[in-house]
Amino acid sequence: MVDLVLRPSNFAKDRPWALQLRYHDCCGPTEYITLCRVDDCTAREIIKAGSTNWLFGDPDKDSE
């Protein structure tokens, strides 16, 4: 199964999100392929467009 996900990335300070393809099945390993890294604003626009999920849930900026 393949999912399009946004997951936290520490690679670039100005682009804290990695847009990735997540390959997984019920019994095997999970593989991630990074398509690009994006800033907060772009990440939220990608989520609004649909078909993408936050890998670890919607980030809550108020709790930081």
C-alpha positions as CSV (number, residue, x, y, z in Angstrom):
1,M,0.0,0.0,0.0
2,V,1.2,3.5,-0.7
3,D,0.3,6.7,1.2
4,L,1.3,10.3,0.6
5,V,2.3,11.7,4.0
6,L,3.8,14.8,5.6
7,R,6.3,14.0,8.3
8,P,8.6,16.1,10.5
9,S,12.0,16.7,9.0
10,N,15.1,18.2,10.7
11,F,17.0,18.4,7.5
12,A,16.3,22.1,6.7
13,K,15.4,24.6,9.4
14,D,13.2,26.7,7.0
15,R,11.4,23.5,5.6
16,P,10.4,21.4,8.6
17,W,8.2,19.0,6.7
18,A,9.0,16.2,4.3
19,L,6.4,15.2,1.7
20,Q,6.9,11.5,1.3
21,L,5.6,8.4,-0.3
22,R,5.1,5.7,2.4
23,Y,5.2,2.1,1.1
24,H,3.9,-0.5,3.6
25,D,2.0,-3.7,3.9
26,C,0.6,-5.8,6.8
27,C,3.7,-8.0,7.3
28,G,6.7,-6.2,5.8
29,P,8.9,-3.2,6.4
30,T,7.9,0.4,5.8
31,E,9.9,2.4,3.2
32,Y,9.8,6.2,2.9
33,I,10.7,8.1,-0.3
34,T,11.1,11.8,0.1
35,L,9.7,13.9,-2.7
36,C,10.5,17.3,-1.3
37,R,10.7,19.3,1.9
38,V,8.3,22.1,2.6
39,D,7.6,25.0,5.0
40,D,4.6,25.1,7.4
41,C,2.4,27.2,5.0
42,T,3.0,24.9,2.0
43,A,2.4,21.8,4.2
44,R,-1.0,23.1,5.3
45,E,-2.0,23.9,1.7
46,I,-1.0,20.4,0.7
47,I,-3.2,19.0,3.4
48,K,-6.1,21.2,2.4
49,A,-5.8,20.0,-1.2
50,G,-6.5,16.4,0.0
51,S,-5.1,12.9,-0.4
52,T,-2.3,13.6,2.1
53,N,-2.1,13.0,5.9
54,W,0.0,14.2,8.7
55,L,2.0,11.1,9.6
56,F,1.9,11.8,13.4
57,G,-1.4,13.8,13.5
58,D,-2.1,17.5,12.9
59,P,0.6,19.5,14.7
60,D,-0.7,21.8,17.5
61,K,1.3,25.0,17.3
62,D,-0.3,26.3,20.6
63,S,1.4,23.5,22.6
64,E,5.0,24.5,21.6
